Amino acid sequence: MTRDAKYLSTIRDAIRVCGKYQPKFGQGKTGLTLKKFQELYQSDPFYHWFGLDSPKLYAAHKAAGGITSIYRQIGIGMEKVFRLILQDSLKQTEEESNWSYTVPSTDSDKPRKLKLDGRIALSSIRVAPRKTIIRDWLNQASKRIGINKSVVSLQGVVFECRQGYKSKDAKRQNADVANASSAYLNGYLPCVMMFSQQIDSDVADRYVRARWLLLKGTLVGTAFDSTYIFCREIVGFDLEKFLTRHADTIRNDISKVLHALLK
């Protein structure tokens, strides 16, 4: 399978999941069909009095949850593609392109395992020219965000991949600030990799203050602020051209999913 075919298949597989979305209505992990939803809500006198057992309410839930699922699955698909790019371009293993760490658990004796979405360790790069390019990029990036090299010795970079970040989820932000601290303790530069340009300015400011390097989905800029320029110039794969080549196929898949969710 060619790289294009492999990456496109990964994205399409993630998108297809959205077409099967069914709202759960608080009934566990399995979504409810329209019939099951009506049985549930018609058996509840209060909801029945208010007409909440209407198929229109089911459709609204399905559309709203399905749209959220689309954003989530696009992010999951692109995260997987990025790791594949690291493996193919830098000759890393699957394990080397991942990064995780453990923290004490507050409610049990067993520590929790937390992970980020990608990793480039200088020691795992098996393409000599790329190793030099990435080492130089890492040195310059650390200077740009004010890292004191006499205090922190960086051996690579770890990534938190996002399709976009429009919410102000304080819990998510707090977890990412903690991830940044753990990354530095382990000798890695933490980097938020956005595939779109959609991030709340207050959230972006907080990440920058926490010493995350922020790459956005812009087509102009530098390898220190643009995801696509970073992938092309530093990693050695033109992600922008790949997505442009296959935009019609991806759009068609999204259109089919939207039709299934909204009909």
C-alpha positions in Angstrom: 0.0 0.0 0.0 1.4 3.4 -0.9 1.7 6.1 1.8 -1.1 8.1 0.2 -3.4 5.1 0.2 -2.5 4.1 3.8 -3.0 7.6 5.2 -6.3 8.2 3.3 -7.7 4.9 4.4 -6.9 5.8 8.0 -8.8 9.1 7.7 -11.8 7.5 5.9 -12.1 4.7 8.5 -12.3 7.3 11.2 -15.0 9.3 9.3 -17.1 6.2 8.7 -17.5 5.6 12.4 -19.6 8.8 12.6 -22.3 7.5 10.2 -23.2 4.8 12.7 -23.7 7.3 15.5 -26.8 6.9 17.7 -27.6 9.0 20.7 -27.3 7.2 24.1 -29.7 9.3 26.2 -27.8 8.2 29.4 -28.4 4.5 28.7 -24.9 3.2 28.7 -22.4 2.8 25.9 -24.8 1.5 23.2 -26.8 4.1 21.3 -30.6 3.9 21.0 -32.6 3.4 17.8 -35.6 5.7 17.3 -37.9 2.9 18.4 -36.0 2.3 21.6 -35.8 6.0 22.3 -39.6 6.3 22.0 -40.2 3.3 24.2 -37.9 4.9 26.8 -39.4 8.4 26.7 -43.1 7.3 26.3 -42.7 5.2 29.5 -41.7 8.3 31.4 -44.9 10.3 32.2 -43.1 13.6 32.6 -41.3 13.5 29.2 -44.5 12.2 27.6 -46.5 15.1 29.0 -44.0 17.6 27.5 -43.9 15.8 24.1 -40.2 14.9 24.5 -40.9 11.5 23.0 -41.1 13.2 19.6 -39.0 11.8 16.7 -37.9 15.4 16.1 -36.2 15.4 19.5 -34.4 12.2 18.6 -33.3 13.7 15.3 -32.0 16.8 17.1 -30.0 14.6 19.5 -28.6 12.5 16.7 -27.6 15.6 14.7 -26.0 17.3 17.6 -24.1 14.3 18.9 -23.2 13.2 15.4 -21.6 16.5 14.6 -19.5 16.3 17.7 -18.6 12.8 16.7 -17.4 14.1 13.3 -15.0 16.6 14.9 -13.8 13.9 17.3 -13.2 11.3 14.6 -11.5 13.7 12.3 -9.1 14.5 15.1 -8.5 10.8 15.8 -7.9 10.0 12.2 -5.4 12.9 11.7 -3.6 11.9 15.0 -3.1 8.4 13.6 -1.9 9.7 10.3 0.6 12.0 12.0 2.1 9.0 13.8 2.3 7.0 10.6 4.1 10.0 9.0 6.7 10.0 11.8 7.2 6.2 11.3 7.5 6.4 7.6 9.5 9.6 7.3 11.9 9.1 10.3 11.9 5.3 10.3 10.6 5.2 13.9 8.8 2.2 15.3 5.2 2.4 16.3 6.3 2.4 20.0 8.8 5.1 19.4 6.2 7.4 17.8 4.1 7.2 21.0 4.8 8.6 24.4 3.2 7.9 27.8 4.1 8.4 31.4 2.6 7.3 34.8 1.4 9.4 37.7 0.2 8.4 41.2 -3.6 7.7 41.4 -5.6 9.6 43.9 -8.2 6.8 44.4 -6.1 3.6 44.2 -2.6 2.2 44.7 -2.3 1.6 40.9 -0.6 4.5 39.1 -2.5 6.0 36.1 -1.0 5.9 32.6 -1.3 9.1 30.6 -0.3 9.6 27.0 0.3 12.2 24.3 -0.4 11.7 20.6 3.1 11.6 19.1 6.8 11.7 19.8 10.0 12.4 18.0 13.0 11.3 20.0 16.4 12.3 18.5 17.7 8.9 19.4 15.0 7.1 17.3 15.5 9.0 14.1 17.1 6.7 11.5 17.2 9.1 8.6 20.5 11.0 9.1 19.6 14.3 7.3 16.3 14.5 9.2 18.0 14.0 12.5 20.2 17.1 11.9 17.2 19.1 10.7 15.1 18.2 13.7 18.0 18.8 16.2 18.4 22.3 14.8 14.7 22.9 14.9 14.5 21.7 18.5 17.3 24.1 19.5 15.6 27.1 17.8 12.2 26.2 19.1 13.4 26.0 22.7 15.0 29.5 22.4 11.7 30.9 21.0 9.7 29.8 24.0 12.4 30.8 26.5 13.7 27.4 27.7 17.0 27.6 29.6 19.2 24.9 28.1 21.4 24.8 31.2 18.3 23.8 33.2 16.4 21.6 30.7 18.2 19.2 28.3 15.8 18.3 25.5 16.1 14.9 23.8 13.0 15.4 21.5 9.5 16.7 21.2 6.1 15.2 22.1 2.8 16.2 20.5 -0.8 16.8 21.5 -2.7 16.6 18.2 -6.0 18.5 17.8 -8.3 19.1 14.8 -9.4 22.3 16.5 -10.0 23.7 20.0 -13.0 26.0 20.3 -14.1 25.1 23.8 -12.8 26.5 27.1 -12.7 23.2 28.8 -10.8 24.0 32.0 -10.3 20.4 33.0 -8.7 19.6 29.6 -6.5 22.7 29.9 -5.3 21.8 33.4 -4.5 18.3 32.2 -2.4 19.7 29.3 -0.5 22.1 31.6 0.3 19.0 33.7 1.4 17.1 30.6 3.7 20.0 29.7 5.4 19.8 33.1 5.8 16.0 32.7 7.2 16.4 29.2 9.9 18.8 30.4 10.8 16.5 33.3 11.4 13.7 30.8 13.4 15.9 28.5 10.8 16.6 25.8 9.5 19.8 24.3 5.7 19.8 24.4 4.0 20.9 21.2 0.3 21.4 20.4 -0.3 20.5 16.8 -3.5 22.0 15.4 -4.7 20.8 12.0 -7.1 23.7 11.7 -6.7 27.3 12.8 -9.7 27.0 15.2 -8.5 27.7 18.7 -9.9 30.2 21.2 -7.3 33.0 21.8 -7.5 32.8 25.6 -6.8 29.0 25.4 -3.9 29.6 23.0 -2.5 32.2 25.4 -2.6 29.8 28.3 -0.8 27.1 26.4 1.9 29.4 25.3 2.3 30.7 29.0 2.7 27.0 30.0 5.6 26.7 27.6 3.8 24.7 24.9 5.0 25.3 21.4 1.8 26.0 19.4 1.5 24.9 15.7 -1.6 26.0 13.9 -3.1 24.8 10.7 -1.9 27.7 8.6 -0.4 27.5 5.1 1.9 30.4 5.7 4.4 31.2 8.5 7.3 29.1 9.8 8.1 25.6 11.0 7.7 27.1 14.5 4.0 28.2 14.2 2.6 26.2 11.2 1.7 22.5 11.3 1.9 22.1 7.5 5.3 23.9 7.2 6.6 21.9 10.1 5.5 18.6 8.5 7.0 19.6 5.1 10.3 21.2 6.2 11.1 19.4 9.4 9.5 15.9 9.1 9.8 15.7 5.4 6.2 15.0 4.3 4.0 17.5 2.6 0.7 17.0 4.5 -0.8 20.1 2.9 -0.4 18.6 -0.6 -1.6 15.2 0.6 -4.9 16.6 1.9 -5.3 18.8 -1.2 -4.9 15.7 -3.4 -7.6 13.8 -1.6 -10.0 16.6 -0.5 -12.8 15.5 -2.9 -12.8 12.0 -1.5 -12.8 13.2 2.1 -15.5 15.8 1.4 -17.7 13.1 -0.2 -17.3 10.9 2.9 -18.3 13.8 5.2 -21.3 14.6 3.0 -22.5 11.0 3.2 -22.2 11.1 7.0 -24.0 14.4 7.3 -26.8 13.0 5.1 -27.1 10.0 7.4 -27.2 12.1 10.5 -29.6 14.7 9.3 -32.2 12.7 7.4 
